[in-house]
Amino acid sequence: MKKSKQAMHTLLGLVLGLALMLSAYSQPASAKPIKLRYGLSFPRTHPFSKATISWMDKIEKDSGGQLQIEPYWSGALVNPRQSYIELTKGVADIADYTGSYVKEGFHIEKAMRLLFYGVPPNSVLAYRVYNELRAKYPQIDAEFSQAKVLAKFSMSSYHMLTRKKPVRTIGDFKGITVKTSGDFSHFIKGLGGEGARVPMSETYMALRKGTIDGALASYEGLKSWKFAEVVKYVTILDMSTWPSGHVSMNMDTWNKLPSDMKKVLEDNISYYSQICAEENAKADRLGLEYANQKGVEFIELSQEDLIKAYKVVEAVVAKAAERIDSMGLPGTAIYKDARRLIDEYTK
């Protein structure tokens, strides 16, 4: 009887040991945390970065700690001017970028950045119109085929910020040099000024040194980039854009992820876009408060001058649309549908 009990205990021990071994071998390969390098153009204190921190925390929580994202702020990993190209080459696993800064491709995005002229900041409207256009014109999403999109976010409206010369009338644009990008430079040129391609990270010093007279920038930049310290005037233009800020993952990195981790990222695309919009709106309010503290003067153009300015924008967008029509892309159709939807949803 004693030997029988000993044999039973030995057998149970063997069974338990085997079970533990099988359990160890059956653990999924994804049990080891996946570390992802995220190259950002913005400093850690920027509103977009605050939204990014919330998103990274949520991704880690939703993935059960399997996805761990390491941020590299202020261009420490990727060059802000080359972030999309460097992302596709694998310099970073994730990166933020704007299509207007990419030398090749993104023809629709570059041509349509001025579509929301005359529309005050409204992320709900921007996403609604943009998503309807995406559904109708698959060519919009096709521009992003080189990387996996993790979020698109609507930027705040742009206004004219100037150092010494106030822009009080349409004629005051003449002769000034302004930090712009993409077709915004054609808008400035159409008003008699000159556009200058200056990265946002270098704009403060360019304004301070006087190498540029002003910048097309948002209210949030008055505080987040400290522009209110080096400009005296803000002329209200309400030059809004459709969602033109993007976050994407290198396609090789994406393809290597387990399917459950891909789902976590895809399930959080709307979340990331939404908190970016919320942080932008909050930052605009803080930028206005900071500018008022610094004594910055806010200027409203006359209705007559605003109409003249928007006529210049219309001409720029129409020409850009025709340019991409010649590439076999539906530029004019997108332009007309966008303005129709904007008019319909703002009545």
N, C-alpha and C positions, 0 to 999 in steps of 0.2 A: 504493500500500500504506500509506504514511504517512497519507494523507488518510482511508483506511478505518479505521485505528486511532483517529484523532482523532474521527471520527464515532461510533465505537463507545463511546469514553470519554464523549463528550457525551451519548449516549443512556443509558448507565449512570447518569450523574449525574442526568439528568432522572428516571429511574425511581426512584432512591434518594430524590431530593427529594420525588417524589410519594408514595412509601411513607411517608416521615416525616410529611408533611402529613396523609395519611389516618390514620396512627396517632394523631396529635394530636387529630383530630376524632372519632376513635372511642372516646376515653377516656370512661368512664361519668360521668354528672352527679354521682354520689356520690363522685368522686375528691377533691373538696374536703371537708375535715373538717366534720362536723356538730357544732356546739357546743350543748350542752343545759344549761340552768340548773336546778340541783337545790336547792330550798328545804327545809332541814332544821330541825326544832324543837330538836335536840340540839346541845350543844357538841361541838367536834372531839374532845375527850378521852373522850366517852361510849362505852360498849361498842358501841352501835348504830352510832356514827360510825366506829369502827374496822372494823366489818364492812362498812360502806358504802365505805370507802376501798379495801378489798380487792376489793369488787365493781366499783368504778369502774375500777380498774387492770385487772381481768380483761375488762371490757367493751371498754376501749380496745385491749387486746391481741388479743382475739378478733375485733374489727372491723377489725384491721389499721390502727388509728389513725383510722378513719373516724368513730367516735363518741367525742367528747371531752366529759366531763361536768364542769361547774364547780360545786362545792358552795358553798352559802351557809349557814354554820352559825348555830346559836342564834337562829333566827327573823329573820335579817338580810334575807331576801327575802320570806318569808311569815309571817303571824301564826300562832303555834301553835294558837290557838283557831279560826282561820278557814282553816287551810291547805288543806283539801279544797275549799272554796268558791273560794278564790283560785286553786287549781290549775285548776279547771274554767273559770275566767275567763281563764286564760292568763298570770297573774302569774309563774308558774314553769312550766317544761316537765315537771319531775318534783317530787313532794313526798311527804313522809311525813305520815301522819295516823292518827287513831283515830276510828272511826265514832261512838263514844259522845260525841265532842265536837261532832259535826255536828248543827245544830239540826233540820234536816229530813231525813227518810229514815233509812236504816240501822235500821229497826225491829227486825229479827231480831237483828242484832248487839247492839243496846242491851239487848234482852231476855235474851240468852243469855250475857252476860259472866260470870255467876256459876255457869255450868253445872259447872265443874270444882272446886266447893268440896270441901274435904277431901282433895284429891289433891296430893301433893307434886310439885314441878316435874318434868315429864317431857314434853319436846318431842316425842319419838317417839309417845307415847300421844296427845298433843294433836293432832298432824297426822293420825294414823291415824283417830281419831274424827271430826275435822273433815272430812276428805276423804270419808269414807263418808257423812256427812250431806250434803255438797255433791252427791255423786252421786245421792242419793235425792231431795233437795229443791233443784231448780234455783232456787227463790226466794232462796236464800242468795247465789248469784253474781249474781243479777239486781240486787241492791242496789248493785253496783259498775259498772253499765252506763255511767255518765257519764264514766268515765276508764279507761284501760288499766292493769290491775293488773300490776305488775312483781315484787311479792313480798308474801307475808303471813308474819308471824312470830309465834311464840308468846312471850307475855310471861312473866316470872318470877312465882312465887306472891307474893301480897300478904299482909303481916302488919301488925299494929298497932304503930306506932312512937309513943311518947309522950314528952313533955318532962319533966314533973315527977311526974305521977300514974301509978303502975304499974297495968296492967290484969291483976290476978291472978285475978279471978273474973268471972263473967258480969255481976254487979251493978256492977262498976267501969266499965262502958261508960256508965252513966247520967250524963248531964250534960256529957259531954266533946264538944268540937267537933273534927271530924276532916276533913282534906282527903280528898275522895272524888270520884268521877265516876259518872254514870249511876245504875244500880240499886244500886251499892254504897252510895249515900246512904240508900236505903230499908233496907238491911241495918243500917246504923249507927243509923238512927232506930228500927228494930224492937228494938234493944238498949237504947234509952233515950238515945242520943246525938244529935248533930246533924251532918249532912254539910255541908261547905263546898266549893264549886267553886273550887279554886285551881290554876292551871297549875303543872306540875311545876317550871318554871323560877323560880317565885315562892315555892315551898313552903319552901325553906331560910329565907328572911327571915321568912316568916309564923311559922314555928316559933321562930325566934330572938327575934322581937318578942313572941311569946305571943298573937298574934291567932288562932291555932289551938292546940289542946292536943296534937294528934297527926296522924298521916297513915297512910293505908293505902298501903303501899309495899313494894317488894321488898328483899331483902338487898343487891342490887347498888347501890341508891340510898344505902345507908349510906356508901359510899365515892364512887361516881361523882357523887352530888349532895351529898356531905359531910354527910348527915343525922346521922351518928354524932357530929358535933361539937355538935349541938343537941338530941339526944334522949338519954334515960338508959335507956329500957326498950324492949324489943321483945317483944310477945306473939305467939307462933307461932300462925298461923291456917290456913296452907296454903290460901289462897283463890286457886286457879289460874284461868286463863281459857283459852278456846280461842284460836287465832291471831287476835288483835285489833289487831295493829299492821300497817299497810299502807304500801306504796309504790306510787304510780301515776303514769302519764304523762298529760298533757293530751291529750284525744282528737284535737284538730286536729294537734298535734305528731306524734302516732302515725300518723295517716293520711297525713302528708306523707313519712314515712320510706320509703326503698327497701325492698323485700321482704327483701333479704339482711340489712339492718340490723335489721329487725323480728325476724328469726330469731335473730340474736345475742342480743337481749334476752330473747326467749322461752326460748331454750336455757339461760339463766342464772337463771331464776326459782327453781328448786329450790336452786341454789347460794347465792343471796342469802339465802333463808330459812334454809338450813342453817347458814351462817356466823353469822347473827344468833343462832340458838339456841346455837351454840358459845360465842360471845362473852358471851351472857347467863349461861350456866352458869359460865364463868370469872369473870365479874364478881360473881356471887353468892358464890363462894368468897372473892374478894378483899374483898367487902363484909363478910363474916363476920369475916375476919381483922382488918380495920380497926376494926370495932366492938369486938372483943375488946381490941384495943390501947387503945381509948378508954374502956374500962371499962363498956361498955354491958351491961346485964343482960338475959338472954334468959329469958322466962317461958313455961312450958307450962301451959295450962289443964287442969283435971281433965277426965277423959273425960266426966263428967256435964255439965260446962259446955260442952264442945265440942259434944256432941249437941244441947244447947239452942241454941247459936249456929247450928248447921247447920239446925235446924228453922226458924229465922228465915229463913235463906237459901232453904230450900225454899219457904216461903210467898211470898217475894219473887219467885222465879223462876216459880212457878206462876201468880201474879197477872199477871206480865208476859207469860207465854205466853198466858193468856186474853185479855189486852188485844190482842195481835196476831192472835189467832184472830178477833176481831171485825172485823179489817181484811181478812179473807179470806186470811190467811197461816197456815201450819201450825205455829203456836207450840207448842201442847201436844204435838203429834206429835214435833216436833224435840226438845223437852225430854225426853220419855219415852225416845225412841230414844237420845239422848245418854247419859243415866244408865244405860241398859241396856248400852250398849257399854262405858262406863267400868267398870261392875261386871264385865263379861265379860272385859275385857282386863287387869284388875288382880288377878284371882284367881290 
